[in-house]
Amino acid sequence: MSDSVFAFLKIALVFGIVLGLGFWQLWVLRRDRKRGEAAARAEGRASRETPSGRTPSAE
């Protein structure tokens, strides 16, 4: 194979790795953000409960 083919393959490989890692980081960020929001909602519900486990409106 010629040098130009190897150069293209090298650039394509590097570009593919960088693009793949970028999409992976975005996916992880979105996943963690959803987990954080779910934890905040659960914590908010827990803080509104009375020691008996009921919400104040249910008493």
PyMOL Python script that loads the backbone (N, CA, C, O; Angstrom):
from pymol import cmd

cmd.read_pdbstr("""\
ATOM      1  N   MET A   1       0.839  -1.183   0.000  1.00  0.00           N
ATOM      2  CA  MET A   1       0.000   0.000   0.000  1.00  0.00           C
ATOM      3  C   MET A   1       0.883   1.245   0.000  1.00  0.00           C
ATOM      4  O   MET A   1       2.021   1.232   0.469  1.00  0.00           O
ATOM      5  N   SER A   2       0.328   2.296  -0.531  1.00  0.00           N
ATOM      6  CA  SER A   2       1.111   3.528  -0.613  1.00  0.00           C
ATOM      7  C   SER A   2       1.057   4.311   0.703  1.00  0.00           C
ATOM      8  O   SER A   2       0.242   4.032   1.583  1.00  0.00           O
ATOM      9  N   ASP A   3       1.930   5.273   0.805  1.00  0.00           N
ATOM     10  CA  ASP A   3       1.998   6.084   2.018  1.00  0.00           C
ATOM     11  C   ASP A   3       0.733   6.897   2.238  1.00  0.00           C
ATOM     12  O   ASP A   3       0.349   7.143   3.381  1.00  0.00           O
ATOM     13  N   SER A   4       0.084   7.314   1.169  1.00  0.00           N
ATOM     14  CA  SER A   4      -1.122   8.132   1.310  1.00  0.00           C
ATOM     15  C   SER A   4      -2.270   7.315   1.926  1.00  0.00           C
ATOM     16  O   SER A   4      -3.075   7.851   2.688  1.00  0.00           O
ATOM     17  N   VAL A   5      -2.340   6.041   1.600  1.00  0.00           N
ATOM     18  CA  VAL A   5      -3.380   5.184   2.182  1.00  0.00           C
ATOM     19  C   VAL A   5      -3.137   5.016   3.685  1.00  0.00           C
ATOM     20  O   VAL A   5      -4.071   5.104   4.482  1.00  0.00           O
ATOM     21  N   PHE A   6      -1.880   4.774   4.067  1.00  0.00           N
ATOM     22  CA  PHE A   6      -1.558   4.639   5.496  1.00  0.00           C
ATOM     23  C   PHE A   6      -1.825   5.941   6.248  1.00  0.00           C
ATOM     24  O   PHE A   6      -2.310   5.917   7.379  1.00  0.00           O
ATOM     25  N   ALA A   7      -1.512   7.071   5.626  1.00  0.00           N
ATOM     26  CA  ALA A   7      -1.767   8.362   6.261  1.00  0.00           C
ATOM     27  C   ALA A   7      -3.267   8.570   6.467  1.00  0.00           C
ATOM     28  O   ALA A   7      -3.696   9.036   7.522  1.00  0.00           O
ATOM     29  N   PHE A   8      -4.057   8.225   5.456  1.00  0.00           N
ATOM     30  CA  PHE A   8      -5.508   8.357   5.577  1.00  0.00           C
ATOM     31  C   PHE A   8      -6.045   7.437   6.670  1.00  0.00           C
ATOM     32  O   PHE A   8      -6.883   7.848   7.472  1.00  0.00           O
ATOM     33  N   LEU A   9      -5.569   6.201   6.704  1.00  0.00           N
ATOM     34  CA  LEU A   9      -6.039   5.267   7.733  1.00  0.00           C
ATOM     35  C   LEU A   9      -5.663   5.746   9.135  1.00  0.00           C
ATOM     36  O   LEU A   9      -6.451   5.624  10.073  1.00  0.00           O
ATOM     37  N   LYS A  10      -4.477   6.280   9.266  1.00  0.00           N
ATOM     38  CA  LYS A  10      -4.032   6.797  10.566  1.00  0.00           C
ATOM     39  C   LYS A  10      -4.906   7.966  11.016  1.00  0.00           C
ATOM     40  O   LYS A  10      -5.339   8.013  12.168  1.00  0.00           O
ATOM     41  N   ILE A  11      -5.164   8.903  10.114  1.00  0.00           N
ATOM     42  CA  ILE A  11      -6.012  10.049  10.443  1.00  0.00           C
ATOM     43  C   ILE A  11      -7.434   9.590  10.753  1.00  0.00           C
ATOM     44  O   ILE A  11      -8.053  10.083  11.697  1.00  0.00           O
ATOM     45  N   ALA A  12      -7.952   8.656   9.970  1.00  0.00           N
ATOM     46  CA  ALA A  12      -9.303   8.154  10.205  1.00  0.00           C
ATOM     47  C   ALA A  12      -9.401   7.436  11.548  1.00  0.00           C
ATOM     48  O   ALA A  12     -10.402   7.569  12.252  1.00  0.00           O
ATOM     49  N   LEU A  13      -8.376   6.682  11.904  1.00  0.00           N
ATOM     50  CA  LEU A  13      -8.372   5.986  13.180  1.00  0.00           C
ATOM     51  C   LEU A  13      -8.360   6.972  14.344  1.00  0.00           C
ATOM     52  O   LEU A  13      -9.131   6.825  15.293  1.00  0.00           O
ATOM     53  N   VAL A  14      -7.499   7.962  14.272  1.00  0.00           N
ATOM     54  CA  VAL A  14      -7.428   8.971  15.334  1.00  0.00           C
ATOM     55  C   VAL A  14      -8.743   9.738  15.422  1.00  0.00           C
ATOM     56  O   VAL A  14      -9.263   9.949  16.518  1.00  0.00           O
ATOM     57  N   PHE A  15      -9.283  10.153  14.289  1.00  0.00           N
ATOM     58  CA  PHE A  15     -10.550  10.872  14.274  1.00  0.00           C
ATOM     59  C   PHE A  15     -11.673  10.021  14.849  1.00  0.00           C
ATOM     60  O   PHE A  15     -12.502  10.523  15.607  1.00  0.00           O
ATOM     61  N   GLY A  16     -11.709   8.749  14.500  1.00  0.00           N
ATOM     62  CA  GLY A  16     -12.741   7.854  15.029  1.00  0.00           C
ATOM     63  C   GLY A  16     -12.631   7.667  16.533  1.00  0.00           C
ATOM     64  O   GLY A  16     -13.643   7.633  17.232  1.00  0.00           O
ATOM     65  N   ILE A  17     -11.413   7.546  17.031  1.00  0.00           N
ATOM     66  CA  ILE A  17     -11.210   7.391  18.473  1.00  0.00           C
ATOM     67  C   ILE A  17     -11.647   8.657  19.206  1.00  0.00           C
ATOM     68  O   ILE A  17     -12.350   8.581  20.213  1.00  0.00           O
ATOM     69  N   VAL A  18     -11.236   9.816  18.706  1.00  0.00           N
ATOM     70  CA  VAL A  18     -11.602  11.079  19.347  1.00  0.00           C
ATOM     71  C   VAL A  18     -13.108  11.280  19.319  1.00  0.00           C
ATOM     72  O   VAL A  18     -13.699  11.672  20.325  1.00  0.00           O
ATOM     73  N   LEU A  19     -13.727  11.017  18.192  1.00  0.00           N
ATOM     74  CA  LEU A  19     -15.170  11.168  18.077  1.00  0.00           C
ATOM     75  C   LEU A  19     -15.901  10.191  19.002  1.00  0.00           C
ATOM     76  O   LEU A  19     -16.878  10.558  19.654  1.00  0.00           O
ATOM     77  N   GLY A  20     -15.423   8.954  19.052  1.00  0.00           N
ATOM     78  CA  GLY A  20     -16.039   7.967  19.935  1.00  0.00           C
ATOM     79  C   GLY A  20     -15.926   8.335  21.399  1.00  0.00           C
ATOM     80  O   GLY A  20     -16.890   8.191  22.151  1.00  0.00           O
ATOM     81  N   LEU A  21     -14.756   8.811  21.815  1.00  0.00           N
ATOM     82  CA  LEU A  21     -14.585   9.229  23.212  1.00  0.00           C
ATOM     83  C   LEU A  21     -15.439  10.448  23.538  1.00  0.00           C
ATOM     84  O   LEU A  21     -15.961  10.563  24.646  1.00  0.00           O
ATOM     85  N   GLY A  22     -15.581  11.346  22.588  1.00  0.00           N
ATOM     86  CA  GLY A  22     -16.432  12.517  22.803  1.00  0.00           C
ATOM     87  C   GLY A  22     -17.884  12.123  23.004  1.00  0.00           C
ATOM     88  O   GLY A  22     -18.532  12.620  23.925  1.00  0.00           O
ATOM     89  N   PHE A  23     -18.407  11.245  22.166  1.00  0.00           N
ATOM     90  CA  PHE A  23     -19.792  10.787  22.327  1.00  0.00           C
ATOM     91  C   PHE A  23     -19.964  10.009  23.624  1.00  0.00           C
ATOM     92  O   PHE A  23     -21.004  10.119  24.275  1.00  0.00           O
ATOM     93  N   TRP A  24     -18.966   9.229  24.007  1.00  0.00           N
ATOM     94  CA  TRP A  24     -19.044   8.485  25.259  1.00  0.00           C
ATOM     95  C   TRP A  24     -19.115   9.443  26.449  1.00  0.00           C
ATOM     96  O   TRP A  24     -19.904   9.229  27.369  1.00  0.00           O
ATOM     97  N   GLN A  25     -18.296  10.496  26.435  1.00  0.00           N
ATOM     98  CA  GLN A  25     -18.320  11.471  27.518  1.00  0.00           C
ATOM     99  C   GLN A  25     -19.665  12.193  27.591  1.00  0.00           C
ATOM    100  O   GLN A  25     -20.174  12.439  28.684  1.00  0.00           O
ATOM    101  N   LEU A  26     -20.237  12.530  26.454  1.00  0.00           N
ATOM    102  CA  LEU A  26     -21.558  13.157  26.457  1.00  0.00           C
ATOM    103  C   LEU A  26     -22.611  12.218  27.017  1.00  0.00           C
ATOM    104  O   LEU A  26     -23.492  12.656  27.757  1.00  0.00           O
ATOM    105  N   TRP A  27     -22.539  10.933  26.680  1.00  0.00           N
ATOM    106  CA  TRP A  27     -23.496   9.955  27.188  1.00  0.00           C
ATOM    107  C   TRP A  27     -23.353   9.808  28.705  1.00  0.00           C
ATOM    108  O   TRP A  27     -24.355   9.738  29.416  1.00  0.00           O
ATOM    109  N   VAL A  28     -22.118   9.760  29.202  1.00  0.00           N
ATOM    110  CA  VAL A  28     -21.878   9.641  30.638  1.00  0.00           C
ATOM    111  C   VAL A  28     -22.385  10.883  31.366  1.00  0.00           C
ATOM    112  O   VAL A  28     -22.977  10.772  32.439  1.00  0.00           O
ATOM    113  N   LEU A  29     -22.159  12.054  30.799  1.00  0.00           N
ATOM    114  CA  LEU A  29     -22.638  13.289  31.396  1.00  0.00           C
ATOM    115  C   LEU A  29     -24.159  13.295  31.495  1.00  0.00           C
ATOM    116  O   LEU A  29     -24.720  13.669  32.526  1.00  0.00           O
ATOM    117  N   ARG A  30     -24.822  12.880  30.420  1.00  0.00           N
ATOM    118  CA  ARG A  30     -26.287  12.832  30.431  1.00  0.00           C
ATOM    119  C   ARG A  30     -26.802  11.818  31.442  1.00  0.00           C
ATOM    120  O   ARG A  30     -27.778  12.077  32.146  1.00  0.00           O
ATOM    121  N   ARG A  31     -26.144  10.657  31.516  1.00  0.00           N
ATOM    122  CA  ARG A  31     -26.541   9.621  32.467  1.00  0.00           C
ATOM    123  C   ARG A  31     -26.384  10.111  33.906  1.00  0.00           C
ATOM    124  O   ARG A  31     -27.273   9.915  34.734  1.00  0.00           O
ATOM    125  N   ASP A  32     -25.253  10.746  34.196  1.00  0.00           N
ATOM    126  CA  ASP A  32     -25.016  11.232  35.555  1.00  0.00           C
ATOM    127  C   ASP A  32     -25.962  12.361  35.929  1.00  0.00           C
ATOM    128  O   ASP A  32     -26.386  12.465  37.080  1.00  0.00           O
ATOM    129  N   ARG A  33     -26.289  13.198  34.967  1.00  0.00           N
ATOM    130  CA  ARG A  33     -27.228  14.288  35.233  1.00  0.00           C
ATOM    131  C   ARG A  33     -28.608  13.719  35.574  1.00  0.00           C
ATOM    132  O   ARG A  33     -29.271  14.210  36.488  1.00  0.00           O
ATOM    133  N   LYS A  34     -29.043  12.687  34.843  1.00  0.00           N
ATOM    134  CA  LYS A  34     -30.335  12.054  35.146  1.00  0.00           C
ATOM    135  C   LYS A  34     -30.317  11.402  36.519  1.00  0.00           C
ATOM    136  O   LYS A  34     -31.293  11.491  37.264  1.00  0.00           O
ATOM    137  N   ARG A  35     -29.202  10.740  36.861  1.00  0.00           N
ATOM    138  CA  ARG A  35     -29.085  10.124  38.187  1.00  0.00           C
ATOM    139  C   ARG A  35     -29.138  11.167  39.289  1.00  0.00           C
ATOM    140  O   ARG A  35     -29.771  10.948  40.321  1.00  0.00           O
ATOM    141  N   GLY A  36     -28.481  12.299  39.080  1.00  0.00           N
ATOM    142  CA  GLY A  36     -28.476  13.374  40.067  1.00  0.00           C
ATOM    143  C   GLY A  36     -29.857  13.961  40.269  1.00  0.00           C
ATOM    144  O   GLY A  36     -30.257  14.247  41.398  1.00  0.00           O
ATOM    145  N   GLU A  37     -30.597  14.145  39.164  1.00  0.00           N
ATOM    146  CA  GLU A  37     -31.951  14.668  39.276  1.00  0.00           C
ATOM    147  C   GLU A  37     -32.859  13.680  40.001  1.00  0.00           C
ATOM    148  O   GLU A  37     -33.695  14.083  40.809  1.00  0.00           O
ATOM    149  N   ALA A  38     -32.699  12.395  39.716  1.00  0.00           N
ATOM    150  CA  ALA A  38     -33.519  11.383  40.387  1.00  0.00           C
ATOM    151  C   ALA A  38     -33.196  11.337  41.881  1.00  0.00           C
ATOM    152  O   ALA A  38     -34.099  11.189  42.704  1.00  0.00           O
ATOM    153  N   ALA A  39     -31.930  11.461  42.231  1.00  0.00           N
ATOM    154  CA  ALA A  39     -31.533  11.466  43.636  1.00  0.00           C
ATOM    155  C   ALA A  39     -32.069  12.703  44.346  1.00  0.00           C
ATOM    156  O   ALA A  39     -32.499  12.622  45.497  1.00  0.00           O
ATOM    157  N   ALA A  40     -32.047  13.850  43.665  1.00  0.00           N
ATOM    158  CA  ALA A  40     -32.561  15.080  44.265  1.00  0.00           C
ATOM    159  C   ALA A  40     -34.064  14.971  44.488  1.00  0.00           C
ATOM    160  O   ALA A  40     -34.575  15.433  45.508  1.00  0.00           O
ATOM    161  N   ARG A  41     -34.777  14.361  43.536  1.00  0.00           N
ATOM    162  CA  ARG A  41     -36.227  14.174  43.718  1.00  0.00           C
ATOM    163  C   ARG A  41     -36.495  13.237  44.876  1.00  0.00           C
ATOM    164  O   ARG A  41     -37.391  13.492  45.681  1.00  0.00           O
ATOM    165  N   ALA A  42     -35.738  12.155  44.976  1.00  0.00           N
ATOM    166  CA  ALA A  42     -35.931  11.200  46.072  1.00  0.00           C
ATOM    167  C   ALA A  42     -35.587  11.843  47.409  1.00  0.00           C
ATOM    168  O   ALA A  42     -36.267  11.607  48.408  1.00  0.00           O
ATOM    169  N   GLU A  43     -34.546  12.646  47.429  1.00  0.00           N
ATOM    170  CA  GLU A  43     -34.164  13.327  48.666  1.00  0.00           C
ATOM    171  C   GLU A  43     -35.226  14.346  49.064  1.00  0.00           C
ATOM    172  O   GLU A  43     -35.522  14.504  50.248  1.00  0.00           O
ATOM    173  N   GLY A  44     -35.785  15.021  48.104  1.00  0.00           N
ATOM    174  CA  GLY A  44     -36.852  15.986  48.373  1.00  0.00           C
ATOM    175  C   GLY A  44     -38.074  15.317  48.956  1.00  0.00           C
ATOM    176  O   GLY A  44     -38.704  15.862  49.863  1.00  0.00           O
ATOM    177  N   ARG A  45     -38.416  14.167  48.461  1.00  0.00           N
ATOM    178  CA  ARG A  45     -39.556  13.416  48.999  1.00  0.00           C
ATOM    179  C   ARG A  45     -39.273  12.941  50.409  1.00  0.00           C
ATOM    180  O   ARG A  45     -40.151  12.979  51.271  1.00  0.00           O
ATOM    181  N   ALA A  46     -38.039  12.491  50.649  1.00  0.00           N
ATOM    182  CA  ALA A  46     -37.680  11.984  51.968  1.00  0.00           C
ATOM    183  C   ALA A  46     -37.676  13.107  52.994  1.00  0.00           C
ATOM    184  O   ALA A  46     -38.046  12.881  54.146  1.00  0.00           O
ATOM    185  N   SER A  47     -37.268  14.307  52.610  1.00  0.00           N
ATOM    186  CA  SER A  47     -37.202  15.402  53.570  1.00  0.00           C
ATOM    187  C   SER A  47     -38.591  15.932  53.911  1.00  0.00           C
ATOM    188  O   SER A  47     -38.764  16.558  54.957  1.00  0.00           O
ATOM    189  N   ARG A  48     -39.583  15.698  53.056  1.00  0.00           N
ATOM    190  CA  ARG A  48     -40.938  16.160  53.334  1.00  0.00           C
ATOM    191  C   ARG A  48     -41.712  15.190  54.211  1.00  0.00           C
ATOM    192  O   ARG A  48     -42.772  15.536  54.732  1.00  0.00           O
ATOM    193  N   GLU A  49     -41.199  13.988  54.378  1.00  0.00           N
ATOM    194  CA  GLU A  49     -41.902  13.003  55.179  1.00  0.00           C
ATOM    195  C   GLU A  49     -41.686  13.269  56.669  1.00  0.00           C
ATOM    196  O   GLU A  49     -40.643  13.772  57.085  1.00  0.00           O
ATOM    197  N   THR A  50     -42.696  12.918  57.455  1.00  0.00           N
ATOM    198  CA  THR A  50     -42.584  13.035  58.912  1.00  0.00           C
ATOM    199  C   THR A  50     -41.903  11.794  59.443  1.00  0.00           C
ATOM    200  O   THR A  50     -41.732  10.830  58.697  1.00  0.00           O
ATOM    201  N   PRO A  51     -41.505  11.779  60.719  1.00  0.00           N
ATOM    202  CA  PRO A  51     -40.839  10.587  61.265  1.00  0.00           C
ATOM    203  C   PRO A  51     -41.696   9.312  61.149  1.00  0.00           C
ATOM    204  O   PRO A  51     -41.154   8.207  61.124  1.00  0.00           O
ATOM    205  N   SER A  52     -43.014   9.459  61.079  1.00  0.00           N
ATOM    206  CA  SER A  52     -43.855   8.267  60.941  1.00  0.00           C
ATOM    207  C   SER A  52     -43.827   7.708  59.526  1.00  0.00           C
ATOM    208  O   SER A  52     -44.346   6.620  59.281  1.00  0.00           O
ATOM    209  N   GLY A  53     -43.229   8.436  58.597  1.00  0.00           N
ATOM    210  CA  GLY A  53     -43.132   7.953  57.231  1.00  0.00           C
ATOM    211  C   GLY A  53     -44.233   8.487  56.347  1.00  0.00           C
ATOM    212  O   GLY A  53     -44.259   8.189  55.153  1.00  0.00           O
ATOM    213  N   ARG A  54     -45.134   9.261  56.893  1.00  0.00           N
ATOM    214  CA  ARG A  54     -46.210   9.827  56.098  1.00  0.00           C
ATOM    215  C   ARG A  54     -45.852  11.246  55.658  1.00  0.00           C
ATOM    216  O   ARG A  54     -45.058  11.932  56.302  1.00  0.00           O
ATOM    217  N   THR A  55     -46.439  11.655  54.576  1.00  0.00           N
ATOM    218  CA  THR A  55     -46.242  13.039  54.155  1.00  0.00           C
ATOM    219  C   THR A  55     -47.168  13.908  54.999  1.00  0.00           C
ATOM    220  O   THR A  55     -48.203  13.420  55.454  1.00  0.00           O
ATOM    221  N   PRO A  56     -46.837  15.171  55.223  1.00  0.00           N
ATOM    222  CA  PRO A  56     -47.686  16.034  56.059  1.00  0.00           C
ATOM    223  C   PRO A  56     -49.105  16.164  55.557  1.00  0.00           C
ATOM    224  O   PRO A  56     -50.017  16.325  56.368  1.00  0.00           O
ATOM    225  N   SER A  57     -49.332  16.102  54.264  1.00  0.00           N
ATOM    226  CA  SER A  57     -50.697  16.246  53.738  1.00  0.00           C
ATOM    227  C   SER A  57     -51.538  14.999  54.013  1.00  0.00           C
ATOM    228  O   SER A  57     -52.766  15.082  53.993  1.00  0.00           O
ATOM    229  N   ALA A  58     -50.925  13.864  54.265  1.00  0.00           N
ATOM    230  CA  ALA A  58     -51.662  12.626  54.513  1.00  0.00           C
ATOM    231  C   ALA A  58     -52.110  12.494  55.967  1.00  0.00           C
ATOM    232  O   ALA A  58     -52.903  11.609  56.289  1.00  0.00           O
ATOM    233  N   GLU A  59     -51.619  13.350  56.835  1.00  0.00           N
ATOM    234  CA  GLU A  59     -51.979  13.232  58.256  1.00  0.00           C
ATOM    235  C   GLU A  59     -53.283  13.879  58.572  1.00  0.00           C
ATOM    236  O   GLU A  59     -53.718  13.861  59.724  1.00  0.00           O
TER     237      GLU A  59
END
""", "prot")
cmd.dss("prot")
cmd.show_as("cartoon", "prot")
cmd.util.cbc("prot")
cmd.orient("prot")
